């Protein structure tokens, strides 16, 4: 039997150390801990896939909390079945003792853990939806206050208006106008259409 750990953080600037320390405290070797730094919205994660390929019957996987596995209700259920039923590997969710498949392998124990898993995976997905909704609401409020997102637009070159006049009159082509303004053609077209629409 091999013992593994799986840790996940949502962004590259977040730290997975707390999860790793918890799993090492449970006896998992650092070389057997797989870490992904990306969203939990799906399971298309390189280290998770490596772990799944490595698993063999009767192995054990530690996860600090269920939301580190994922946040999509149906996908959590599917991956749980893949690990526990198809690969016959045990899972221990460290902050939820009821989600330890080594315990209660009888019919009642399996029923209780399955029900508990459904409730928790639903809660994980619901939290992800709430986070997205709060982000969207925050962005909408900020935009209404005039907050601009992204890089500030580069100022137009000094010769832009004169070059535009020549282009509009047909004296030069769009490509030539963009070159004279030292702008990519697509940027020149976008800026010109945008300014003309405003006028």
Order of alpha helices (4+ residues) and beta strands (2+ residues): beta-alpha-beta-alpha-beta-alpha-alpha-beta-alpha-alpha-alpha-alpha
